[in-house]
Amino acid sequence: MNRFEAHDIALARRVELVERIQRFVDGTDTSLASAQLIEVGLDDAFPDNERMADAVLMLASYRPGGGESFHAEPEMRAELVKVLARLR
């Protein structure tokens, strides 16, 4: 794989991640499975970014409807709005 192909793959992953986050923020897909995919995507894309690490930790503690020790949809959406602003 040459550097151009690697760039294209990284760009496609980033676009997919942004679209997935946008669907979560819009309320189209706030499932646990979606949150887990966003968590992995952010962690892979920004392994050394402290701000993104905070979002990854929140996503790991997300459960639809919340609960003791878990983050609910409103909290997660607010955090992902901030993440989207950093990704655009």
C-alpha positions, 0 to 999 in steps of 0.5 A, a space after each residue: 500500500 502506498 502513502 496515497 492509499 493509506 491516506 484515502 483509507 484514513 480519510 474514509 474512516 474519518 468520514 465514517 466516524 463523523 457520520 456515525 457521531 452525527 447520527 448519534 447526535 441527531 438521535 438517529 442511532 443512539 444504540 449501545 452498538 453505535 456508541 461502541 463503534 464511535 468509542 473504538 473509532 476515536 480511540 484508534 484515530 486519536 490514541 494520544 489525545 487527552 481530550 478524545 480520551 475523555 470522550 472515549 471513557 464517557 462512551 465506555 460508560 454509556 448506556 441508553 437510559 443511563 443508570 448508576 455509574 453510566 452516562 445517558 443519551 443527553 450527556 453523551 450527545 453533549 459530549 459528542 457535539 464537542 467532539 464533532 466540532 474538533 473533527 470538522 
